Amino acid sequence: MSKWGSNMRMHNPPHPGELVREECLAPLGLSVTAAARALGVTRKALSELINGHSGISPEMAIRLSKAFGSEPETWLGMQMEYDLWHASRRASRFKVKKLYSGERKAA
């Protein structure tokens, strides 16, 4: 399994759009325009994704899975890992009041 599909938390994971560009479009020689057409999205939407300016939505995850033979959960997991890692980098600035005492078991 490649680093992209791993369940282990990565240090500074790449934006999922990078995977779309490097492991889906490039090997097939697809332009952004051709890939967007095949996915049924605008060129702008795909360009924003592969350039890291937007994330993978559930709808886009389904489109990518249909086009490239992967599972939607894999795409969404990569997006979640990316988002969570970046949010955790800002966590010290969150002003949150603790509402429980003692140890809690993980859900």
N, CA, C and O atoms as a printed pandas DataFrame, in Angstrom:
     atom_number atom_name residue_name chain_id  residue_number  x_coord  y_coord  z_coord
0              1         N          MET        A               1    0.843   -1.185    0.000
1              2        CA          MET        A               1    0.000    0.000    0.000
2              3         C          MET        A               1    0.882    1.240    0.000
3              4         O          MET        A               1    1.878    1.297    0.722
4              5         N          SER        A               2    0.524    2.229   -0.802
5              6        CA          SER        A               2    1.323    3.444   -0.875
6              7         C          SER        A               2    1.086    4.316    0.344
7              8         O          SER        A               2    0.173    4.060    1.129
8              9         N          LYS        A               3    1.894    5.330    0.500
9             10        CA          LYS        A               3    1.735    6.241    1.633
10            11         C          LYS        A               3    0.397    6.952    1.596
11            12         O          LYS        A               3   -0.063    7.460    2.619
12            13         N          TRP        A               4   -0.236    6.995    0.429
13            14        CA          TRP        A               4   -1.493    7.731    0.286
14            15         C          TRP        A               4   -2.661    7.015    0.942
15            16         O          TRP        A               4   -3.579    7.679    1.423
16            17         N          GLY        A               5   -2.666    5.695    0.980
17            18        CA          GLY        A               5   -3.800    4.959    1.499
18            19         C          GLY        A               5   -3.602    4.448    2.916
19            20         O          GLY        A               5   -4.446    3.705    3.418
20            21         N          SER        A               6   -2.536    4.817    3.561
21            22        CA          SER        A               6   -2.215    4.320    4.889
22            23         C          SER        A               6   -3.141    4.900    5.945
23            24         O          SER        A               6   -3.568    6.050    5.844
24            25         N          ASN        A               7   -3.453    4.091    6.970
25            26        CA          ASN        A               7   -4.259    4.563    8.086
26            27         C          ASN        A               7   -3.400    5.193    9.173
27            28         O          ASN        A               7   -3.935    5.749   10.132
28            29         N          MET        A               8   -2.083    5.117    9.043
29            30        CA          MET        A               8   -1.206    5.708   10.032
30            31         C          MET        A               8   -1.165    7.222    9.829
31            32         O          MET        A               8   -1.133    7.706    8.698
32            33         N          ARG        A               9   -1.167    7.963   10.940
33            34        CA          ARG        A               9   -1.107    9.414   10.851
34            35         C          ARG        A               9    0.247    9.841   10.313
35            36         O          ARG        A               9    1.296    9.425   10.803
36            37         N          MET        A              10    0.192   10.671    9.305
37            38        CA          MET        A              10    1.426   11.139    8.675
38            39         C          MET        A              10    1.851   12.471    9.280
39            40         O          MET        A              10    1.030   13.245    9.772
40            41         N          HIS        A              11    3.132   12.709    9.231
41            42        CA          HIS        A              11    3.660   14.014    9.606
42            43         C          HIS        A              11    3.545   14.902    8.376
43            44         O          HIS        A              11    4.120   14.605    7.329
44            45         N          ASN        A              12    2.811   15.972    8.506
45            46        CA          ASN        A              12    2.585   16.920    7.417
46            47         C          ASN        A              12    2.154   16.211    6.128
47            48         O          ASN        A              12    2.878   16.225    5.132
48            49         N          PRO        A              13    0.973   15.593    6.156
49            50        CA          PRO        A              13    0.516   14.864    4.968
50            51         C          PRO        A              13    0.317   15.807    3.781
51            52         O          PRO        A              13   -0.016   16.978    3.967
52            53         N          PRO        A              14    0.517   15.306    2.580
53            54        CA          PRO        A              14    0.317   16.138    1.396
54            55         C          PRO        A              14   -1.170   16.413    1.184
55            56         O          PRO        A              14   -2.027   15.645    1.622
56            57         N          HIS        A              15   -1.456   17.502    0.517
57            58        CA          HIS        A              15   -2.845   17.790    0.151
58            59         C          HIS        A              15   -3.304   16.704   -0.817
59            60         O          HIS        A              15   -2.554   16.335   -1.721
60            61         N          PRO        A              16   -4.530   16.181   -0.646
61            62        CA          PRO        A              16   -5.011   15.129   -1.540
62            63         C          PRO        A              16   -5.009   15.528   -3.015
63            64         O          PRO        A              16   -4.897   14.666   -3.887
64            65         N          GLY        A              17   -5.128   16.799   -3.297
65            66        CA          GLY        A              17   -5.069   17.251   -4.679
66            67         C          GLY        A              17   -3.731   16.942   -5.324
67            68         O          GLY        A              17   -3.648   16.743   -6.536
68            69         N          GLU        A              18   -2.677   16.902   -4.504
69            70        CA          GLU        A              18   -1.353   16.548   -5.004
70            71         C          GLU        A              18   -1.360   15.106   -5.525
71            72         O          GLU        A              18   -0.756   14.805   -6.554
72            73         N          LEU        A              19   -2.043   14.234   -4.807
73            74        CA          LEU        A              19   -2.166   12.846   -5.252
74            75         C          LEU        A              19   -2.939   12.760   -6.559
75            76         O          LEU        A              19   -2.555   12.020   -7.464
76            77         N          VAL        A              20   -4.018   13.508   -6.657
77            78        CA          VAL        A              20   -4.805   13.505   -7.889
78            79         C          VAL        A              20   -3.919   13.906   -9.061
79            80         O          VAL        A              20   -3.952   13.276  -10.118
80            81         N          ARG        A              21   -3.134   14.948   -8.871
81            82        CA          ARG        A              21   -2.254   15.429   -9.934
82            83         C          ARG        A              21   -1.152   14.423  -10.264
83            84         O          ARG        A              21   -0.943   14.084  -11.429
84            85         N          GLU        A              22   -0.444   13.943   -9.227
85            86        CA          GLU        A              22    0.758   13.131   -9.441
86            87         C          GLU        A              22    0.482   11.666   -9.742
87            88         O          GLU        A              22    1.217   11.055  -10.517
88            89         N          GLU        A              23   -0.558   11.087   -9.149
89            90        CA          GLU        A              23   -0.777    9.655   -9.301
90            91         C          GLU        A              23   -1.989    9.294  -10.153
91            92         O          GLU        A              23   -2.196    8.122  -10.469
92            93         N          CYS        A              24   -2.779   10.272  -10.522
93            94        CA          CYS        A              24   -3.953    9.996  -11.349
94            95         C          CYS        A              24   -3.846   10.669  -12.718
95            96         O          CYS        A              24   -3.929    9.994  -13.744
96            97         N          LEU        A              25   -3.663   11.981  -12.744
97            98        CA          LEU        A              25   -3.616   12.699  -14.016
98            99         C          LEU        A              25   -2.307   12.462  -14.774
99           100         O          LEU        A              25   -2.324   12.102  -15.951
100          101         N          ALA        A              26   -1.176   12.664  -14.095
101          102        CA          ALA        A              26    0.129   12.595  -14.765
102          103         C          ALA        A              26    0.395   11.242  -15.431
103          104         O          ALA        A              26    0.788   11.218  -16.597
104          105         N          PRO        A              27    0.196   10.111  -14.735
105          106        CA          PRO        A              27    0.490    8.828  -15.393
106          107         C          PRO        A              27   -0.358    8.566  -16.638
107          108         O          PRO        A              27    0.068    7.858  -17.551
108          109         N          LEU        A              28   -1.558    9.141  -16.665
109          110        CA          LEU        A              28   -2.435    8.954  -17.815
110          111         C          LEU        A              28   -2.248   10.034  -18.875
111          112         O          LEU        A              28   -2.879    9.995  -19.931
112          113         N          GLY        A              29   -1.375   11.000  -18.586
113          114        CA          GLY        A              29   -1.150   12.094  -19.520
114          115         C          GLY        A              29   -2.361   12.987  -19.688
115          116         O          GLY        A              29   -2.550   13.591  -20.744
116          117         N          LEU        A              30   -3.188   13.077  -18.647
117          118        CA          LEU        A              30   -4.413   13.877  -18.725
118          119         C          LEU        A              30   -4.152   15.339  -18.401
119          120         O          LEU        A              30   -3.465   15.654  -17.429
120          121         N          SER        A              31   -4.694   16.214  -19.203
121          122        CA          SER        A              31   -4.668   17.639  -18.876
122          123         C          SER        A              31   -5.758   17.891  -17.845
123          124         O          SER        A              31   -6.645   17.059  -17.651
124          125         N          VAL        A              32   -5.688   19.036  -17.189
125          126        CA          VAL        A              32   -6.722   19.407  -16.230
126          127         C          VAL        A              32   -8.069   19.497  -16.946
127          128         O          VAL        A              32   -9.087   19.052  -16.417
128          129         N          THR        A              33   -8.072   20.061  -18.123
129          130        CA          THR        A              33   -9.314   20.203  -18.887
130          131         C          THR        A              33   -9.927   18.840  -19.209
131          132         O          THR        A              33  -11.126   18.636  -19.016
132          133         N          ALA        A              34   -9.112   17.915  -19.696
133          134        CA          ALA        A              34   -9.618   16.583  -20.055
134          135         C          ALA        A              34  -10.096   15.828  -18.820
135          136         O          ALA        A              34  -11.140   15.177  -18.854
136          137         N          ALA        A              35   -9.344   15.911  -17.742
137          138        CA          ALA        A              35   -9.742   15.222  -16.512
138          139         C          ALA        A              35  -11.017   15.821  -15.936
139          140         O          ALA        A              35  -11.890   15.090  -15.469
140          141         N          ALA        A              36  -11.130   17.136  -15.963
141          142        CA          ALA        A              36  -12.345   17.789  -15.456
142          143         C          ALA        A              36  -13.555   17.354  -16.267
143          144         O          ALA        A              36  -14.619   17.082  -15.712
144          145         N          ARG        A              37  -13.390   17.292  -17.558
145          146        CA          ARG        A              37  -14.479   16.851  -18.430
146          147         C          ARG        A              37  -14.895   15.416  -18.072
147          148         O          ARG        A              37  -16.086   15.120  -17.965
148          149         N          ALA        A              38  -13.920   14.541  -17.890
149          150        CA          ALA        A              38  -14.198   13.142  -17.553
150          151         C          ALA        A              38  -14.876   13.015  -16.186
151          152         O          ALA        A              38  -15.732   12.152  -15.989
152          153         N          LEU        A              39  -14.491   13.874  -15.253
153          154        CA          LEU        A              39  -15.074   13.843  -13.912
154          155         C          LEU        A              39  -16.439   14.531  -13.851
155          156         O          LEU        A              39  -17.183   14.350  -12.887
156          157         N          GLY        A              40  -16.768   15.314  -14.870
157          158        CA          GLY        A              40  -18.032   16.042  -14.873
158          159         C          GLY        A              40  -18.022   17.267  -13.976
159          160         O          GLY        A              40  -19.047   17.648  -13.410
160          161         N          VAL        A              41  -16.831   17.888  -13.853
161          162        CA          VAL        A              41  -16.692   19.108  -13.048
162          163         C          VAL        A              41  -16.056   20.187  -13.916
163          164         O          VAL        A              41  -15.577   19.908  -15.015
164          165         N          THR        A              42  -16.054   21.402  -13.423
165          166        CA          THR        A              42  -15.427   22.480  -14.172
166          167         C          THR        A              42  -13.906   22.378  -14.075
167          168         O          THR        A              42  -13.360   21.795  -13.138
168          169         N          ARG        A              43  -13.250   22.954  -15.057
169          170        CA          ARG        A              43  -11.791   23.006  -15.040
170          171         C          ARG        A              43  -11.320   23.753  -13.796
171          172         O          ARG        A              43  -10.342   23.361  -13.161
172          173         N          LYS        A              44  -12.018   24.822  -13.456
173          174        CA          LYS        A              44  -11.656   25.621  -12.285
174          175         C          LYS        A              44  -11.738   24.788  -11.008
175          176         O          LYS        A              44  -10.849   24.865  -10.160
176          177         N          ALA        A              45  -12.800   23.991  -10.863
177          178        CA          ALA        A              45  -12.955   23.167   -9.657
178          179         C          ALA        A              45  -11.809   22.173   -9.517
179          180         O          ALA        A              45  -11.262   22.002   -8.428
180          181         N          LEU        A              46  -11.447   21.520  -10.613
181          182        CA          LEU        A              46  -10.351   20.549  -10.544
182          183         C          LEU        A              46   -9.017   21.255  -10.331
183          184         O          LEU        A              46   -8.175   20.771   -9.575
184          185         N          SER        A              47   -8.820   22.374  -10.978
185          186        CA          SER        A              47   -7.586   23.131  -10.803
186          187         C          SER        A              47   -7.408   23.566   -9.351
187          188         O          SER        A              47   -6.308   23.473   -8.806
188          189         N          GLU        A              48   -8.478   24.037   -8.725
189          190        CA          GLU        A              48   -8.404   24.450   -7.318
190          191         C          GLU        A              48   -8.051   23.268   -6.428
191          192         O          GLU        A              48   -7.300   23.415   -5.465
192          193         N          LEU        A              49   -8.588   22.103   -6.744
193          194        CA          LEU        A              49   -8.281   20.904   -5.960
194          195         C          LEU        A              49   -6.817   20.507   -6.112
195          196         O          LEU        A              49   -6.120   20.329   -5.113
196          197         N          ILE        A              50   -6.347   20.368   -7.339
197          198        CA          ILE        A              50   -4.980   19.867   -7.528
198          199         C          ILE        A              50   -3.912   20.881   -7.125
199          200         O          ILE        A              50   -2.747   20.526   -6.947
200          201         N          ASN        A              51   -4.314   22.143   -6.984
201          202        CA          ASN        A              51   -3.372   23.169   -6.519
202          203         C          ASN        A              51   -3.513   23.446   -5.022
203          204         O          ASN        A              51   -2.915   24.386   -4.498
204          205         N          GLY        A              52   -4.312   22.614   -4.335
205          206        CA          GLY        A              52   -4.425   22.725   -2.880
206          207         C          GLY        A              52   -5.274   23.862   -2.375
207          208         O          GLY        A              52   -5.184   24.218   -1.200
208          209         N          HIS        A              53   -6.110   24.452   -3.239
209          210        CA          HIS        A              53   -6.944   25.582   -2.829
210          211         C          HIS        A              53   -8.336   25.158   -2.395
211          212         O          HIS        A              53   -9.086   25.963   -1.844
212          213         N          SER        A              54   -8.690   23.900   -2.637
213          214        CA          SER        A              54   -9.966   23.360   -2.149
214          215         C          SER        A              54   -9.734   21.911   -1.768
215          216         O          SER        A              54   -8.747   21.293   -2.167
216          217         N          GLY        A              55  -10.663   21.383   -0.989
217          218        CA          GLY        A              55  -10.536   20.010   -0.524
218          219         C          GLY        A              55  -11.427   19.064   -1.310
219          220         O          GLY        A              55  -12.173   19.469   -2.202
220          221         N          ILE        A              56  -11.325   17.802   -0.954
221          222        CA          ILE        A              56  -12.142   16.771   -1.590
222          223         C          ILE        A              56  -13.443   16.631   -0.817
223          224         O          ILE        A              56  -13.449   16.256    0.355
224          225         N          SER        A              57  -14.531   16.935   -1.485
225          226        CA          SER        A              57  -15.868   16.786   -0.908
226          227         C          SER        A              57  -16.324   15.340   -1.075
227          228         O          SER        A              57  -15.721   14.594   -1.846
228          229         N          PRO        A              58  -17.372   14.934   -0.371
229          230        CA          PRO        A              58  -17.906   13.581   -0.596
230          231         C          PRO        A              58  -18.287   13.353   -2.064
231          232         O          PRO        A              58  -18.051   12.271   -2.601
232          233         N          GLU        A              59  -18.868   14.353   -2.708
233          234        CA          GLU        A              59  -19.233   14.205   -4.117
234          235         C          GLU        A              59  -18.002   14.019   -4.993
235          236         O          GLU        A              59  -17.990   13.163   -5.877
236          237         N          MET        A              60  -16.975   14.811   -4.753
237          238        CA          MET        A              60  -15.747   14.677   -5.540
238          239         C          MET        A              60  -15.091   13.330   -5.254
239          240         O          MET        A              60  -14.523   12.724   -6.163
240          241         N          ALA        A              61  -15.155   12.849   -4.018
241          242        CA          ALA        A              61  -14.586   11.547   -3.681
242          243         C          ALA        A              61  -15.251   10.442   -4.498
243          244         O          ALA        A              61  -14.580    9.522   -4.965
244          245         N          ILE        A              62  -16.554   10.532   -4.670
245          246        CA          ILE        A              62  -17.272    9.543   -5.472
246          247         C          ILE        A              62  -16.859    9.656   -6.935
247          248         O          ILE        A              62  -16.632    8.644   -7.598
248          249         N          ARG        A              63  -16.762   10.877   -7.436
249          250        CA          ARG        A              63  -16.338   11.074   -8.828
250          251         C          ARG        A              63  -14.942   10.497   -9.064
251          252         O          ARG        A              63  -14.711    9.800  -10.051
252          253         N          LEU        A              64  -14.016   10.791   -8.150
253          254        CA          LEU        A              64  -12.647   10.288   -8.284
254          255         C          LEU        A              64  -12.613    8.762   -8.220
255          256         O          LEU        A              64  -11.869    8.119   -8.960
256          257         N          SER        A              65  -13.422    8.188   -7.332
257          258        CA          SER        A              65  -13.428    6.732   -7.212
258          259         C          SER        A              65  -13.980    6.082   -8.474
259          260         O          SER        A              65  -13.491    5.033   -8.894
260          261         N          LYS        A              66  -14.982    6.685   -9.076
261          262        CA          LYS        A              66  -15.528    6.141  -10.323
262          263         C          LYS        A              66  -14.522    6.257  -11.466
263          264         O          LYS        A              66  -14.405    5.351  -12.291
264          265         N          ALA        A              67  -13.808    7.357  -11.510
265          266        CA          ALA        A              67  -12.873    7.600  -12.613
266          267         C          ALA        A              67  -11.577    6.807  -12.477
267          268         O          ALA        A              67  -11.034    6.337  -13.476
268          269         N          PHE        A              68  -11.078    6.655  -11.256
269          270        CA          PHE        A              68   -9.751    6.083  -11.074
270          271         C          PHE        A              68   -9.741    4.748  -10.339
271          272         O          PHE        A              68   -8.672    4.215  -10.040
272          273         N          GLY        A              69  -10.921    4.202  -10.045
273          274        CA          GLY        A              69  -10.998    2.864   -9.472
274          275         C          GLY        A              69  -10.604    2.739   -8.022
275          276         O          GLY        A              69  -10.162    1.668   -7.605
276          277         N          SER        A              70  -10.744    3.768   -7.252
277          278        CA          SER        A              70  -10.423    3.744   -5.832
278          279         C          SER        A              70  -11.724    3.781   -5.030
279          280         O          SER        A              70  -12.814    3.766   -5.603
280          281         N          GLU        A              71  -11.607    3.829   -3.723
281          282        CA          GLU        A              71  -12.778    3.929   -2.855
282          283         C          GLU        A              71  -12.976    5.373   -2.403
283          284         O          GLU        A              71  -11.997    6.055   -2.100
284          285         N          PRO        A              72  -14.228    5.860   -2.349
285          286        CA          PRO        A              72  -14.461    7.226   -1.876
286          287         C          PRO        A              72  -13.918    7.461   -0.467
287          288         O          PRO        A              72  -13.443    8.552   -0.153
288          289         N          GLU        A              73  -13.991    6.440    0.370
289          290        CA          GLU        A              73  -13.508    6.570    1.750
290          291         C          GLU        A              73  -12.007    6.844    1.800
291          292         O          GLU        A              73  -11.529    7.514    2.715
292          293         N          THR        A              74  -11.276    6.339    0.838
293          294        CA          THR        A              74   -9.837    6.596    0.787
294          295         C          THR        A              74   -9.577    8.078    0.541
295          296         O          THR        A              74   -8.751    8.691    1.216
296          297         N          TRP        A              75  -10.283    8.643   -0.421
297          298        CA          TRP        A              75  -10.120   10.076   -0.728
298          299         C          TRP        A              75  -10.525   10.935    0.460
299          300         O          TRP        A              75   -9.825   11.884    0.815
300          301         N          LEU        A              76  -11.665   10.598    1.078
301          302        CA          LEU        A              76  -12.130   11.386    2.224
302          303         C          LEU        A              76  -11.197   11.228    3.419
303          304         O          LEU        A              76  -10.981   12.177    4.172
304          305         N          GLY        A              77  -10.646   10.037    3.591
305          306        CA          GLY        A              77   -9.690    9.825    4.681
306          307         C          GLY        A              77   -8.437   10.660    4.513
307          308         O          GLY        A              77   -7.912   11.211    5.481
308          309         N          MET        A              78   -7.956   10.754    3.275
309          310        CA          MET        A              78   -6.780   11.592    3.015
310          311         C          MET        A              78   -7.089   13.056    3.305
311          312         O          MET        A              78   -6.260   13.770    3.870
312          313         N          GLN        A              79   -8.282   13.502    2.917
313          314        CA          GLN        A              79   -8.659   14.891    3.166
314          315         C          GLN        A              79   -8.769   15.154    4.663
315          316         O          GLN        A              79   -8.322   16.189    5.158
316          317         N          MET        A              80   -9.375   14.198    5.380
317          318        CA          MET        A              80   -9.520   14.358    6.825
318          319         C          MET        A              80   -8.150   14.402    7.501
319          320         O          MET        A              80   -7.913   15.235    8.376
320          321         N          GLU        A              81   -7.258   13.514    7.097
321          322        CA          GLU        A              81   -5.917   13.486    7.683
322          323         C          GLU        A              81   -5.197   14.817    7.442
323          324         O          GLU        A              81   -4.559   15.354    8.348
324          325         N          TYR        A              82   -5.302   15.340    6.233
325          326        CA          TYR        A              82   -4.688   16.617    5.895
326          327         C          TYR        A              82   -5.284   17.744    6.752
327          328         O          TYR        A              82   -4.555   18.533    7.353
328          329         N          ASP        A              83   -6.610   17.803    6.794
329          330        CA          ASP        A              83   -7.288   18.855    7.559
330          331         C          ASP        A              83   -6.976   18.753    9.047
331          332         O          ASP        A              83   -6.704   19.765    9.695
332          333         N          LEU        A              84   -7.013   17.535    9.595
333          334        CA          LEU        A              84   -6.756   17.340   11.018
334          335         C          LEU        A              84   -5.326   17.717   11.382
335          336         O          LEU        A              84   -5.096   18.337   12.421
336          337         N          TRP        A              85   -4.370   17.350   10.544
337          338        CA          TRP        A              85   -2.986   17.700   10.833
338          339         C          TRP        A              85   -2.820   19.217   10.883
339          340         O          TRP        A              85   -2.170   19.746   11.784
340          341         N          HIS        A              86   -3.411   19.914    9.909
341          342        CA          HIS        A              86   -3.274   21.376    9.884
342          343         C          HIS        A              86   -4.031   22.029   11.038
343          344         O          HIS        A              86   -3.559   23.017   11.601
344          345         N          ALA        A              87   -5.188   21.497   11.392
345          346        CA          ALA        A              87   -5.931   22.034   12.538
346          347         C          ALA        A              87   -5.155   21.811   13.838
347          348         O          ALA        A              87   -5.137   22.683   14.706
348          349         N          SER        A              88   -4.518   20.651   13.974
349          350        CA          SER        A              88   -3.767   20.364   15.199
350          351         C          SER        A              88   -2.580   21.312   15.355
351          352         O          SER        A              88   -2.156   21.588   16.477
352          353         N          ARG        A              89   -2.051   21.804   14.262
353          354        CA          ARG        A              89   -0.950   22.772   14.322
354          355         C          ARG        A              89   -1.420   24.106   14.900
355          356         O          ARG        A              89   -0.617   24.866   15.441
356          357         N          ARG        A              90   -2.716   24.391   14.787
357          358        CA          ARG        A              90   -3.288   25.640   15.310
358          359         C          ARG        A              90   -3.973   25.449   16.660
359          360         O          ARG        A              90   -4.448   26.420   17.248
360          361         N          ALA        A              91   -4.034   24.215   17.161
361          362        CA          ALA        A              91   -4.825   23.880   18.342
362          363         C          ALA        A              91   -4.441   24.677   19.584
363          364         O          ALA        A              91   -5.306   24.964   20.412
364          365         N          SER        A              92   -3.191   25.035   19.736
365          366        CA          SER        A              92   -2.770   25.782   20.925
366          367         C          SER        A              92   -3.420   27.161   20.981
367          368         O          SER        A              92   -3.476   27.773   22.048
368          369         N          ARG        A              93   -3.904   27.653   19.859
369          370        CA          ARG        A              93   -4.551   28.974   19.831
370          371         C          ARG        A              93   -6.047   28.893   20.082
371          372         O          ARG        A              93   -6.703   29.925   20.228
372          373         N          PHE        A              94   -6.605   27.672   20.136
373          374        CA          PHE        A              94   -8.040   27.517   20.370
374          375         C          PHE        A              94   -8.344   27.841   21.825
375          376         O          PHE        A              94   -7.679   27.337   22.730
376          377         N          LYS        A              95   -9.332   28.668   22.046
377          378        CA          LYS        A              95   -9.771   28.991   23.397
378          379         C          LYS        A              95  -10.999   28.132   23.691
379          380         O          LYS        A              95  -12.112   28.431   23.260
380          381         N          VAL        A              96  -10.757   27.046   24.447
381          382        CA          VAL        A              96  -11.803   26.074   24.732
382          383         C          VAL        A              96  -11.824   25.810   26.229
383          384         O          VAL        A              96  -10.778   25.618   26.850
384          385         N          LYS        A              97  -13.017   25.801   26.800
385          386        CA          LYS        A              97  -13.184   25.496   28.208
386          387         C          LYS        A              97  -13.430   24.002   28.358
387          388         O          LYS        A              97  -14.300   23.443   27.691
388          389         N          LYS        A              98  -12.670   23.359   29.226
389          390        CA          LYS        A              98  -12.816   21.928   29.477
390          391         C          LYS        A              98  -14.135   21.691   30.207
391          392         O          LYS        A              98  -14.409   22.335   31.220
392          393         N          LEU        A              99  -14.943   20.781   29.702
393          394        CA          LEU        A              99  -16.274   20.528   30.254
394          395         C          LEU        A              99  -16.393   19.170   30.947
395          396         O          LEU        A              99  -17.499   18.755   31.293
396          397         N          TYR        A             100  -15.303   18.491   31.149
397          398        CA          TYR        A             100  -15.331   17.211   31.858
398          399         C          TYR        A             100  -14.130   17.151   32.785
399          400         O          TYR        A             100  -13.164   17.899   32.633
400          401         N          SER        A             101  -14.214   16.244   33.748
401          402        CA          SER        A             101  -13.082   16.072   34.657
402          403         C          SER        A             101  -12.621   14.629   34.584
403          404         O          SER        A             101  -13.395   13.730   34.254
404          405         N          GLY        A             102  -11.379   14.424   34.891
405          406        CA          GLY        A             102  -10.842   13.079   34.905
406          407         C          GLY        A             102  -10.548   12.523   33.532
407          408         O          GLY        A             102  -10.562   13.236   32.528
408          409         N          GLU        A             103  -10.281   11.230   33.516
409          410        CA          GLU        A             103   -9.943   10.536   32.282
410          411         C          GLU        A             103  -11.208   10.085   31.559
411          412         O          GLU        A             103  -12.172    9.642   32.183
412          413         N          ARG        A             104  -11.188   10.202   30.266
413          414        CA          ARG        A             104  -12.295    9.707   29.439
414          415         C          ARG        A             104  -11.761    8.618   28.551
415          416         O          ARG        A             104  -10.624    8.673   28.085
416          417         N          LYS        A             105  -12.585    7.635   28.324
417          418        CA          LYS        A             105  -12.203    6.557   27.411
418          419         C          LYS        A             105  -12.447    7.022   25.986
419          420         O          LYS        A             105  -13.394    7.759   25.709
420          421         N          ALA        A             106  -11.595    6.587   25.105
421          422        CA          ALA        A             106  -11.765    6.912   23.690
422          423         C          ALA        A             106  -13.024    6.244   23.161
423          424         O          ALA        A             106  -13.369    5.132   23.561
424          425         N          ALA        A             107  -13.702    6.934   22.262
425          426        CA          ALA        A             107  -14.948    6.398   21.689
426          427         C          ALA        A             107  -14.676    5.280   20.738
427          428         O          ALA        A             107  -15.609    4.715   20.167
